[in-house]
């Protein structure tokens, strides 16, 4: 199936995750991957694309966008007590720009209150990083076919 050019914005603080997702999602014909390594960068890129009427058809959002692995730093991040946007706050800001934005969580934190908060703030779906990349890409492809 051939798609009109569609952008997918990946918002994740791990460059390895971008590389893996890009490898699989780029196999979907017509898809263009846009990357953001922080919540702030994700919101900025979404806004820029939206203003040019080129908004992503899908945003793949991580929850922990702190760039840190220490549990104390992550706890501050998810409570909004650090200066960086987590996935929940980035989702809220993107939805203020475009309430119709399609945001899917793809995170190691999928089975937590934090993930539930992401969903309650507007993410359409939440997937754990235990979901194989190939399977995730198939779900994205199905989604693209449904909205065409």
C-alpha positions as a printed Julia matrix, in Angstrom:
148×3 Matrix{Float64}:
  0.0    0.0    0.0
  1.27   3.47  -0.87
  0.87   6.34   1.61
  0.91  10.05   1.11
  4.06  11.35   2.83
  3.45  11.09   6.55
  5.63  12.37   9.36
  6.08  10.52  12.62
  7.67  12.47  15.47
  9.67  10.36  17.93
 10.2   12.06  21.3
 12.71  10.09  23.37
 15.88  11.06  25.23
 17.74   7.91  24.09
 19.35   8.16  20.66
 19.56   4.35  20.45
 15.78   4.19  20.75
 15.44   6.7   17.91
 17.72   4.57  15.75
 15.77   1.38  16.44
 12.35   2.94  15.93
 13.54   4.72  12.8
 14.91   1.47  11.37
 11.53  -0.23  11.66
  9.18   2.68  11.0
 11.15   3.82   7.94
 10.22   0.54   6.26
  6.66   1.83   5.98
  6.37   3.42   2.57
  5.9    7.19   2.6
  6.84   7.66   6.26
  9.28  10.37   7.27
 10.77  10.24  10.76
 11.36  13.43  12.75
 13.36  13.08  15.96
 13.39  15.03  19.22
 15.67  14.15  22.13
 13.71  16.06  24.81
 10.16  17.07  25.6
 11.0   20.69  24.87
 12.46  19.83  21.48
  9.45  17.62  20.71
  6.98  20.42  21.45
  9.06  22.9   19.44
  9.31  20.6   16.41
  5.61  19.75  16.57
  4.7   23.44  16.68
  7.01  24.31  13.78
  5.56  21.52  11.63
  1.99  22.39  12.64
  2.49  26.03  11.67
  3.69  24.87   8.23
  0.66  22.54   7.97
  3.02  19.57   8.04
  2.16  18.27  11.5
  3.08  14.66  12.27
  0.35  12.11  11.75
  1.66  10.39  14.89
  3.82  11.31  17.88
  5.63   8.44  19.62
  6.26   9.7   23.16
  8.49   8.34  25.92
  7.71   9.22  29.52
 11.19   9.66  30.98
 12.75  12.48  28.99
 15.19  13.53  31.72
 18.26  12.06  30.07
 19.05  10.38  33.39
 18.78   6.88  34.81
 19.06   7.59  38.54
 15.77   6.81  40.27
 15.85  10.02  42.37
 16.23  12.15  39.24
 13.45  10.22  37.5
 11.15  10.66  40.51
 11.64  14.43  40.38
 11.11  14.37  36.62
  7.83  12.47  36.73
  6.51  14.73  39.49
  7.34  17.8   37.4
  9.86  19.01  39.96
 12.79  19.31  37.57
 13.12  21.79  34.74
 12.64  19.36  31.86
  9.33  18.31  30.36
  8.43  14.67  30.86
  6.23  12.84  28.37
  3.04  13.83  30.19
  3.79  17.55  30.14
  5.08  17.41  26.55
  1.84  15.65  25.55
 -0.22  18.36  27.25
  1.66  21.09  25.39
  1.35  19.35  22.01
 -2.39  18.91  22.56
 -2.68  22.64  23.32
 -1.15  23.29  19.89
 -3.39  20.71  18.21
 -6.11  18.95  20.22
 -6.43  16.4   17.39
 -2.79  15.23  17.66
 -2.34  11.45  17.78
  0.09  10.6   20.56
  1.15   7.09  21.49
  3.28   6.33  24.51
  6.17   3.9   23.91
  7.95   3.54  27.2
  9.59   1.26  29.73
  7.19   2.83  32.26
  4.06   1.46  30.53
  2.5   -0.33  33.51
  2.68   2.52  36.03
  0.61   5.4   37.37
  2.86   7.65  35.28
  1.68   5.87  32.11
 -1.93   6.14  33.25
 -1.39   9.87  33.7
 -0.05  10.06  30.12
 -3.2    8.35  28.88
 -5.48  10.55  30.99
 -3.79  13.65  29.53
 -4.53  12.57  25.98
 -2.25   9.81  24.71
 -4.38   7.49  22.58
 -2.38   4.34  23.36
  0.46   3.21  25.61
  2.89   0.49  24.56
  5.62  -1.05  26.64
  9.12  -1.27  25.33
  8.62  -5.0   25.66
  6.53  -4.7   22.48
  8.87  -5.84  19.68
  9.82  -3.08  17.24
  8.55  -5.09  14.27
  5.15  -5.56  15.94
  4.99  -1.88  16.91
  5.75  -0.9   13.29
  2.91  -3.15  12.09
  0.51  -1.39  14.47
  1.68   1.99  13.16
  1.2    0.81   9.58
 -2.33  -0.39  10.39
 -3.08   2.98  12.01
 -1.86   4.8    8.88
 -4.09   2.66   6.66
 -7.1    3.4    8.9
 -6.67   7.16   8.71
 -6.02   7.34   4.99
